[in-house]
Amino acid sequence: MKLAELAVTHHFADLPRLRMHFVEKGTGPVVLLLHGFPEMWWSWRYQVDALAAAGFRVVVPDQRGYGETDKHGPYDLDTLAADVCHLVEHLGGARRVRVVGHDWGGAVAWHLAAHRPEFCERLAVLNCPHPAVMRQALLNGLSWAQVKRSWYMFFFQLPLLPEWLLTRNDAEVMPRTLKAASARRDHWTPDDVRPFRDAILRPGAATAMVGWYRAAVRFGFRHPFSPPRYPPITCEATLLWGLNDPALDFDVLVPGTERYAPRLRVVRVPEAGHFVHSEAPEAVNPALVSFLSERPPVNTSTGTS
């Protein structure tokens, strides 16, 4: 797909201490799509039209440090979730929105739904474990196999070298990175990848993007015995997972998530890898439309005894 083929409108929101770029399309209840690493709003190119056609106002930001959004920290989950809350307030209308996140965008979505539930009506996460489950697997030594899969998180702690590798020779590593994490590669044409290459070549972008990993790992090592508390998520939630994800092990990182999201349902996509929404939109889009379109149950209780 080419960038010009997706008819969206571009906007900038002046949020507290952050100028955020976002695109939108459609009218109706707001669906907020949060991208992950190493992408930007273009990550959701195969979902925007499907969700807009289903009757949603689809809003897709470049998160802090990415794309055309400001490139300065901090990059802790409290700050990143607050960015989302400020964006929702900027949009006006209903304060509670439907939130969809992939990869790091999924971590922000989990955090938002747990700590700022007044902003989240429904939650959908794609190939991202709940932060508490991920911390347990990495820092509490419960899965050495997952630690090895997450080698890149520790590589990103090095100074300068990650930025050089990500941007050298016109960001030539970008298509290799995206394809290596994918089971299906037919949606990674040069036109699909070009916006991601251009985005990471913006001044300060590579450092900002890697900064999310640096902030997370450093926080974990500074607080090894006092993990952040995650209250149970009260809204309906769904977790879509491409089972051929080479970086994130379903069997290690998904079981036990219901402890943090009691109303969770899990959708397995066996033919896809980490970038499940790009690899298998024919499976992801109907699942998202169906879940996000569901009406909340009507409380028929009379309150009498």
C-alpha positions as CSV (number, residue, x, y, z in Angstrom):
1,M,0.0,0.0,0.0
2,K,1.1,3.5,-0.8
3,L,0.8,6.4,1.7
4,A,-1.2,8.5,-0.8
5,E,-3.8,5.7,-1.1
6,L,-5.1,6.1,2.5
7,A,-7.4,9.1,2.7
8,V,-6.9,10.5,6.2
9,T,-6.8,14.0,7.6
10,H,-3.7,15.1,9.5
11,H,-3.9,17.2,12.7
12,F,-1.6,18.5,15.5
13,A,-2.8,18.6,19.1
14,D,-1.0,21.0,21.5
15,L,-1.1,18.9,24.7
16,P,0.6,19.7,28.0
17,R,4.3,19.8,27.2
18,L,3.8,17.8,24.0
19,R,2.8,18.6,20.4
20,M,1.3,15.4,19.0
21,H,0.6,14.6,15.4
22,F,-2.4,12.3,14.6
23,V,-4.5,11.3,11.7
24,E,-8.2,10.5,11.6
25,K,-11.0,9.2,9.5
26,G,-14.7,8.5,9.9
27,T,-17.4,9.6,12.3
28,G,-19.0,7.9,15.3
29,P,-17.5,6.6,18.6
30,V,-13.8,7.1,18.9
31,V,-11.4,4.2,18.3
32,L,-7.9,5.1,19.3
33,L,-5.1,3.1,17.6
34,L,-1.7,3.1,19.3
35,H,1.3,1.8,17.4
36,G,4.5,0.2,18.6
37,F,8.2,0.0,17.7
38,P,9.6,0.7,15.2
39,E,6.5,2.2,13.5
40,M,4.2,5.3,13.6
41,W,0.6,5.9,12.7
42,W,1.1,4.1,9.3
43,S,1.3,0.9,11.3
44,W,-2.6,0.8,11.2
45,R,-2.9,1.4,7.4
46,Y,-4.9,-1.9,7.0
47,Q,-7.3,-1.1,9.8
48,V,-8.3,2.5,9.3
49,D,-10.7,2.1,6.4
50,A,-12.3,-1.1,7.9
51,L,-13.0,0.6,11.2
52,A,-14.2,3.9,9.6
53,A,-16.6,1.9,7.4
54,A,-17.9,0.1,10.5
55,G,-19.0,3.5,11.9
56,F,-16.1,4.6,14.1
57,R,-14.1,7.8,14.3
58,V,-10.7,6.4,13.9
59,V,-7.9,8.4,15.5
60,V,-4.3,7.3,15.1
61,P,-1.5,9.3,16.8
62,D,2.2,9.2,16.4
63,Q,3.1,8.5,20.0
64,R,5.7,10.5,22.0
65,G,9.0,10.4,20.1
66,Y,7.6,8.9,16.9
67,G,6.7,10.3,13.5
68,E,5.8,14.0,13.6
69,T,5.2,14.1,17.3
70,D,7.7,15.9,19.6
71,K,10.8,14.0,20.5
72,H,11.5,14.4,24.1
73,G,10.9,12.3,27.2
74,P,10.2,11.1,29.7
75,Y,9.1,7.7,28.3
76,D,7.7,6.0,31.3
77,L,4.2,4.4,31.0
78,D,2.6,6.9,33.3
79,T,3.7,9.7,31.0
80,L,2.8,7.8,27.8
81,A,-0.7,6.9,29.1
82,A,-1.2,10.5,30.2
83,D,-0.4,11.6,26.6
84,V,-3.3,9.4,25.5
85,C,-5.7,10.9,28.1
86,H,-4.7,14.4,27.0
87,L,-5.4,13.5,23.4
88,V,-8.8,12.2,24.2
89,E,-9.6,15.4,26.0
90,H,-8.4,17.4,23.0
91,L,-10.8,15.4,20.7
92,G,-13.8,16.4,22.7
93,G,-17.0,14.4,22.9
94,A,-17.2,11.2,25.0
95,R,-14.3,10.9,27.4
96,R,-14.3,7.1,27.4
97,V,-13.1,5.7,24.1
98,R,-12.2,2.3,22.6
99,V,-8.5,1.7,22.8
100,V,-6.4,-0.6,20.5
101,G,-2.7,-1.0,21.0
102,H,0.0,-3.1,19.4
103,D,3.5,-3.8,20.8
104,W,4.5,-0.8,22.9
105,G,1.2,0.7,22.0
106,G,-0.3,-2.3,23.7
107,A,1.7,-1.7,26.9
108,V,0.4,1.9,26.9
109,A,-3.1,0.6,26.4
110,W,-2.8,-2.0,29.2
111,H,-1.5,0.7,31.5
112,L,-4.2,3.2,30.6
113,A,-7.0,0.7,31.1
114,A,-5.7,-0.3,34.5
115,H,-4.8,3.1,35.9
116,R,-7.1,5.5,34.0
117,P,-10.2,3.4,33.5
118,E,-12.4,6.5,33.1
119,F,-10.8,6.9,29.6
120,C,-11.1,3.3,28.4
121,E,-14.5,1.9,27.4
122,R,-13.1,-1.2,25.6
123,L,-9.6,-2.5,25.3
124,A,-8.0,-4.5,22.5
125,V,-4.3,-5.4,22.5
126,L,-2.3,-7.1,19.8
127,N,0.9,-9.1,20.5
128,C,1.8,-7.3,23.7
129,P,1.8,-8.9,27.1
130,H,0.5,-7.2,30.1
131,P,3.4,-5.3,31.7
132,A,3.2,-7.2,35.0
133,V,3.4,-10.5,33.1
134,M,6.3,-9.3,31.0
135,R,8.2,-8.1,34.1
136,Q,7.7,-11.4,35.8
137,A,9.0,-13.3,32.8
138,L,12.1,-11.1,32.4
139,L,13.1,-9.8,35.8
140,N,11.9,-12.6,38.0
141,G,13.7,-15.2,36.0
142,L,10.6,-17.3,35.2
143,S,11.6,-17.7,31.5
144,W,15.2,-17.7,30.4
145,A,13.9,-18.5,26.9
146,Q,11.9,-15.2,26.9
147,V,14.9,-13.3,28.1
148,K,16.9,-14.6,25.1
149,R,14.0,-13.6,22.8
150,S,14.1,-10.1,24.3
151,W,17.8,-9.6,23.6
152,Y,17.2,-6.5,21.6
153,M,15.8,-4.7,24.7
154,F,19.1,-5.1,26.4
155,F,21.0,-4.1,23.2
156,F,19.1,-0.9,23.2
157,Q,20.6,0.1,26.5
158,L,23.9,0.7,24.8
159,P,24.7,4.3,24.0
160,L,24.7,5.5,20.4
161,L,25.2,2.1,18.7
162,P,21.5,1.3,18.4
163,E,20.7,4.7,16.9
164,W,23.6,4.3,14.3
165,L,22.4,0.8,13.4
166,L,18.8,1.8,13.0
167,T,19.5,4.8,10.8
168,R,22.6,4.0,8.7
169,N,22.3,3.8,4.9
170,D,18.8,5.2,4.7
171,A,17.5,3.1,7.6
172,E,18.2,0.0,5.6
173,V,17.7,-2.2,8.6
174,M,14.0,-1.3,8.8
175,P,12.6,-3.8,6.2
176,R,14.8,-6.5,7.6
177,T,13.5,-5.8,11.1
178,L,9.9,-5.9,10.1
179,K,10.2,-9.0,8.0
180,A,12.2,-10.9,10.5
181,A,9.4,-10.6,13.1
182,S,6.8,-11.6,10.6
183,A,5.5,-15.0,9.5
184,R,3.8,-13.5,6.4
185,R,5.8,-10.9,4.5
186,D,3.5,-10.0,1.6
187,H,2.4,-6.8,3.2
188,W,6.0,-5.5,3.6
189,T,6.5,-4.0,0.1
190,P,8.9,-1.0,-0.3
191,D,5.8,1.3,-0.3
192,D,4.7,-0.2,3.0
193,V,8.1,0.2,4.6
194,R,9.1,3.6,3.2
195,P,7.1,5.7,5.7
196,F,8.7,3.9,8.6
197,R,12.2,4.5,7.1
198,D,11.4,8.2,6.7
199,A,10.0,8.5,10.2
200,I,13.1,7.0,12.0
201,L,15.4,9.3,10.0
202,R,13.8,12.4,11.4
203,P,16.1,14.3,13.8
204,G,16.1,12.8,17.2
205,A,13.6,10.0,16.3
206,A,15.9,7.0,16.7
207,T,17.0,8.1,20.2
208,A,13.4,8.8,21.2
209,M,12.2,5.5,20.0
210,V,14.9,3.6,21.7
211,G,14.3,5.7,24.7
212,W,11.1,3.8,25.5
213,Y,13.2,0.6,26.0
214,R,15.8,2.4,28.0
215,A,13.3,3.9,30.3
216,A,11.5,0.5,30.9
217,V,14.7,-1.5,31.6
218,R,16.2,1.1,33.8
219,F,13.0,1.4,35.8
220,G,12.9,-2.4,36.2
221,F,16.5,-2.6,37.5
222,R,16.0,0.4,39.8
223,H,13.0,-1.2,41.4
224,P,13.6,-5.0,41.3
225,F,11.7,-5.7,44.5
226,S,8.9,-3.1,44.3
227,P,7.1,-3.7,41.0
228,P,4.3,-1.3,40.1
229,R,0.8,-2.3,41.2
230,Y,-1.7,-3.0,38.5
231,P,-5.4,-3.0,39.5
232,P,-7.6,-5.3,37.6
233,I,-9.0,-3.9,34.4
234,T,-12.7,-3.6,34.6
235,C,-13.7,-3.1,31.0
236,E,-14.2,-5.8,28.3
237,A,-10.8,-6.7,26.9
238,T,-9.5,-8.8,24.0
239,L,-6.0,-10.0,23.3
240,L,-5.2,-10.9,19.6
241,W,-1.9,-12.8,19.2
242,G,0.0,-13.9,16.1
243,L,1.3,-17.2,17.3
244,N,4.5,-17.2,15.2
245,D,5.9,-14.2,17.0
246,P,9.7,-14.7,17.3
247,A,10.1,-12.1,20.0
248,L,7.2,-12.8,22.4
249,D,6.3,-16.4,23.5
250,F,2.5,-16.9,23.7
251,D,2.8,-19.8,26.1
252,V,4.9,-17.7,28.6
253,L,3.3,-14.3,28.2
254,V,-0.4,-14.9,27.8
255,P,-1.5,-17.4,30.5
256,G,-2.2,-15.6,33.7
257,T,-3.2,-12.4,32.0
258,E,-6.8,-12.9,33.1
259,R,-5.6,-12.1,36.6
260,Y,-5.1,-8.5,35.5
261,A,-8.1,-8.5,33.0
262,P,-10.9,-10.6,34.4
263,R,-13.1,-10.0,31.4
264,L,-10.4,-11.0,28.9
265,R,-11.0,-13.0,25.7
266,V,-8.0,-14.3,23.7
267,V,-8.0,-14.6,19.9
268,R,-5.2,-16.7,18.4
269,V,-4.0,-15.9,14.8
270,P,-1.9,-18.9,13.9
271,E,-0.7,-17.8,10.5
272,A,0.8,-14.5,11.7
273,G,3.8,-13.2,13.6
274,H,4.5,-10.2,15.7
275,F,3.0,-7.6,13.3
276,V,-0.3,-9.5,13.2
277,H,-2.4,-6.5,12.0
278,S,-0.1,-6.0,9.0
279,E,0.3,-9.6,8.2
280,A,-3.2,-10.8,8.6
281,P,-5.7,-7.9,8.3
282,E,-8.3,-10.3,6.9
283,A,-8.4,-12.0,10.3
284,V,-7.7,-9.0,12.6
285,N,-10.1,-6.5,11.0
286,P,-13.3,-8.6,11.5
287,A,-12.2,-9.5,15.0
288,L,-11.7,-5.8,15.9
289,V,-14.9,-4.6,14.3
290,S,-16.9,-7.3,16.1
291,F,-15.4,-6.6,19.5
292,L,-15.4,-2.9,19.3
293,S,-19.0,-2.8,18.0
294,E,-20.4,-4.8,20.9
295,R,-22.8,-2.8,23.1
296,P,-22.2,-2.9,26.9
297,P,-24.8,-5.1,28.7
298,V,-27.9,-3.3,30.0
299,N,-28.2,-3.4,33.7
300,T,-31.8,-4.6,34.3
301,S,-31.6,-4.7,38.1
302,T,-34.3,-2.6,39.8
303,G,-32.3,-2.2,42.9
304,T,-35.0,-3.6,45.1
305,S,-35.1,-6.7,47.2
